[in-house]
Amino acid sequence: MAVRSAARGPAGRLAPPCIARLGKTYASFGPTSAPDQRPARNLLFGVDRSGSNRELADAQLDAAVAYAATLGPESGVGVLLITDRSDRSTTPDMPFEPGEGGTRWTAEPVLCDGCKPDSLFQQKCLEQLEVAQSARVGELNAGEDARRTRLQEERAVRIHGWRDQVAGYTPKPGTSLLAFFTKLADLPPVRREPERTTVVVMSDLEASQAGERKQLDKFERAYRSSGTCPEASWLPKGLSGLEIALVQSVRDGIDADLWARRWDAVLTCAGAHVRRHRYSAAVPLRQLLDEPAAPALALAD
């Protein structure tokens, strides 16, 4: 009889008594563990909190919070506020919470491929071992699932608690998206693993400060006329490799397409992968983020 190398796993207490007669090979035989292969990503929301449209700002923040609270524990999540300054010292952002990986257990084959037991006794004993090991795998994975659920629920409580804390926060009118992207680039997931990080910007994308408006207009014109990225010392740094979804709300008096083009040009030249969508409260935000071929009309929870 040829056997697999003994798998080291916490399954011995469920092994049938007959295993003792099969020798040391099976003394510690049990399931094997491996990292959970669920896709892990970081999701960062940037939500416009300018006071020009409080009802819309609240709806967008609630949509971001509702989605963030449902993410599995393997995903990192954070919610940043876009304000007139957007800096970290005066803006009560939700602290980024990194993801936490899990473990999955699988049963180890008791015999090598093509091998047969030496006796009827060994055959019956190994059959009992397979049953016991299968039961142990179910027990271990159920415990891991319960742990994941607990982690997700605890984080959801923290996220909603943060939302309650910032309910009364009202910054000065206007936004500074350039300041927001500078703040964004300093976050650990953006610096360390941009390829696994998605940023969802929920804003009308209009720059309220005259200096920023001129910079963006000049940059987009040069980009469109030459087809290449012009030099600009103020271009956001540290965004290369990020996926950025611009979820744009449309307001009267604002040329939405113009502002979307401007930020598309700036962020593309900063090295980010940009998607553009229009915000609507009529459709779940989850559809936008979970489906690669999402419609141009963005939907919110």
PEJOLIN-V794653 format. One record per backbone hydrogen bond with DSSP energy under -0.5 kcal/mol. CO is the residue of the C=O (numbers start at 1). NH is the residue of the N-H. Records with the same first field share a line. If there is no record, write none. Layout:
# PEJOLIN-V794653
CO=NH / NH
This chain:
# PEJOLIN-V794653
2=112
7=9
9=11 / 12
11=14
12=15
16=19
17=20
18=21
19=22
20=23
23=26
24=27 / 28
26=29
28=9
32=106
34=104
41=76
42=44 / 198
43=78
44=200
45=47 / 80
46=202
47=82
49=171
50=53
51=54
53=57
54=58
55=59
56=60
57=61
58=62
59=63
60=64
61=65
62=66
63=67
64=68
65=69
67=70
68=71
72=75
73=100
76=43
77=97
78=45
79=94
80=47
81=83
82=49
83=176
87=91
90=92
91=93
93=95
94=79
96=98
97=77
102=36
104=34
106=32
112=115
119=123
120=124
121=125
122=126
123=127
124=128
125=129
126=130
127=131
128=132
129=133
130=134
131=135
132=136
133=137
134=138
135=139
136=140
137=141
138=142
139=143
140=144
141=145
142=146
143=147
144=148
145=149
146=150
147=151
148=152
149=153
150=154
151=155
152=156
153=157
154=158
155=159
156=160
157=161
158=162
159=163
160=164
161=165
162=166
164=167
166=169
175=208
176=180
177=181
178=182
179=183
180=184
181=185
182=186
183=186
184=187
187=190 / 191
188=192
189=193
193=196
194=197
196=42
197=243
198=44
199=201 / 245
200=46 / 202
201=203 / 247
202=48
203=249
206=208
209=213
210=214
211=215
212=216
213=217
214=218
215=219
216=220
217=221
218=222
219=223
220=224
221=225
222=226
223=227
228=230
232=235
239=242
242=244 / 273
243=199 / 245
244=246 / 275
245=201 / 247
246=248 / 277
247=203
248=279
251=254
254=256
255=259
256=260
257=261
258=262
259=263
260=264
261=265
262=266
263=267
264=268
265=269
266=270
267=272
268=271
271=241
272=274
273=244
275=246
277=248
278=298
280=283 / 300
284=287 / 288
285=288 / 289
286=290
287=291
290=292
291=294
296=278 / 298
